[in-house]
Amino acid sequence: MSNSTVPRSGTEAQKKSPAAPDGTTGPEKTPSGKVSLRLRFRRDRVLLLMTLPAVLLLLVFNYLPILGNVVAFQEYDPYVSDNGIVSILHSPWVGLENFERIFADSDFWNAVRNTLILFFFQLVLFFPVPILLALLINSVVRPRVRAVSQAILYLPHFFSWVLVVAVFQQLFGGAGIFSQLLREHGYDGLDFMTDPDTFALLITAQSVWKDAGWGIIVFLAALASVSPDLYEAAAMDGASRRRRMWHVTLPALRPVIALLLVLRVGDALTVGFEQILLQRDMVGPGAAEVLDTFVWWNGVRNQDFGYAAAAGLVKGVVSLGLVLAANKVAHLMGEQGVYKK
């Protein structure tokens, strides 16, 4: 049987096994049928080399600075040495003393309260605006009108916060246009820029005007992926425009809304550092002090670096917990969230 086509050994059978569509062969796979890690590295080595610079930048500027949180457990003195690492090594350890000071500090809890109030206003009043604008622009038939509308809405995003605050000051300040009009008609002028009671609404209005137009990009991209056949089928079934929006458009946006909502909840304790710092002195720290400005004021202005680092570390840990909790809720709702289960 010298002419038999049966391989003489298992090794020859492995050598002659055909390649899979992904370029792998039978012996290169695990018993479960998955591609081995070694082969995946060899197969995707070009892509890995292309992403290596971005990974290095992420490590250097995002993850290595995390090690600096050690100063939260120290009475850190940056003037011990010109070298920051040497200053950390020679600064005295205080353990959890900075955290005890934080939780006993009424100013810290006032900053937490103001942060949560601003987050609530922005979540309720600001987060739905890009969705509504995307639906409105998507319903415009004429391409030229749609393009002009998008350009007008995008433009404020490129303004600096200094310019945004200056514009609102000219409109709603004590000497602004609206106050002058009220005085000309015999009414008392209004100054929203220095009123602590309306500060949360003012900050939210500024954020809506500046960033709502930019936020609709994601939702317009999601709407562009919806098949027109779905709208045609719904119209043939007798669905009105409102019904088509409710049963076709919004379900298509649901995964994107869930993802952005999870990210927004995780960013709840960051409500705009530069924007609020520019207006902090106009309404006072009682209404405008948030966690970011609290950290800046104690760390940079008061030179209490260990105390400020402890406050920032508490904020980071709480934000991480909010992301995980919101992502869990997204999973329970059947959405992917930030990552899969």
Beta strands, then each sheet from edge to edge (+ up, - down):
end
